[in-house]
Structure formats: C-alpha cells, structure tokens
Amino acid sequence: MPESAIHPMIEVDAHLVARALGLTSAEFQTLMRAGRVRTLSERGVGTDAGLYRLSFYHGKRRFRCVTDATGNIVQSG
C-alpha cells in the first residue's frame, strides 16, 4: 500500500487556525516555518477510523479539529 494511502496529506485552512490561536495569518505562517507552532496529528481507529484529530499549539493556546480523510473539518474547538 502506498505511504499516502496510510498517512494522507491533510490540509486545514491556515486562516482558521491562525484566528483560533489569536494570530494573524502572516504571524501564523512565520511561526510555523520557525517551528514555534507545535502540531500533533492522530489517526482514528475502531469507530473513529477514517477520521484525524489535528492539534495546533502556540504559547498557552490550542486549536484542535477533527477531519475526514479529505481534510473536511467535522468538529473543531
């Protein structure tokens, strides 16, 4: 099975994440490139198979969303 089928490339709107972290889009992009926004991705199993939880951290702020395999957000907070 190709690697992309096991770990698909999930993309989330940077403007949405930036706003949730209290940043402008430009600040968010700069901090991402500098490695100052931490990320965590988790693949669902069992009844959550096909879903992915993505977490973004900057300072004391966190944005977390659940997406399907195509990157459509199905839950955020």
Buried (B, 14 or more C-beta within 10 A) or exposed (E): EEEEEEEBEBEBEBEBBBBBBEBEBEBBBEBBEEEEBEEEEEBBEEEEEEBBBBEBBBEEEBBBBBBBBEBEEEEBE
